[in-house]
Amino acid sequence: MPPIFETFLEQLSESVDEADFRDAMARAAAELDLLTFAYLSLPSQPSGKPRLISNYPSRWTKQYLQNRYEKLDPVVLRARFGGYPFLWGSDLCGIKMSPAQQQLIDEAAQFSIRCGLTIPIVDLRGCIAAITFAADEPNPAFLRVAERYEQALQLLATCFHICVRRKLPGDRTVDGISLTPREYECLQWAARGKSAWAIGHILGINPRTAAFHLDNAKKKLGVRTQNQAIALLASSRSSIL
């Protein structure tokens, strides 16, 4: 496992887009005989769009996103609560589902996605994500790998999530103005009522640096006060489709 993990970290460090990240995880998973995976990062706002990085069939991922299935998927709903990795599938655990959820599961099965090991991720910033390693059936080989490498897969999933979050940030546009990752991040925490001192502590930077980024955000947005900048941020979020 150490060589697999070392190679995985090297590939993550060199990744610059979603295709790179997909290939890095796909290669690491394949070394453990796990052939398909999906990483889903949920948006912070109800109207936002999730990020999906996966080597599932493209027809299924397109269908999944178009139908906003992340709001319905029983596996994702369970992952929202965090906790330990869990196995799912018709032969592994009983989940009471609505007709719409059963239809989703039936559609996934058409693409050979019938069971899996899902690793919930709830990071220190409150971001919610999950990585699923899926299979066509819960055969003994799949179950053996899931059990044997559960902790290692958790580590892979966490590293993957952190690197994606840092290298592939979402939309950072406020009122049509593009902010840097740090400016946007500091403004988000300010909107939650955090002071520059608290933001610095949360992000691991000097409070003066946090204040510097907040001042830059205000200047770019053409406002005089932090509350005005926060109001523009809130307005931009509510306009996201």
VENRAPE-V850354 format. One record per helix or strand of 2 or more residues. SS is the DSSP state (a for helix, b for strand). FROM is the first residue (numbers start at 1). TO is the last residue. Records with the same first field share a line. If there is no record, write none. Layout:
BEGIN
SS=FROM-TO + FROM-TO
END
This chain:
BEGIN
a=2-14 + 18-31 + 58-66 + 69-71 + 74-79 + 99-109 + 140-148 + 150-167 + 181-191 + 196-203 + 207-221 + 226-238
b=36-41 + 51-54 + 86-89 + 115-122 + 128-135 + 173-174 + 177-178
END
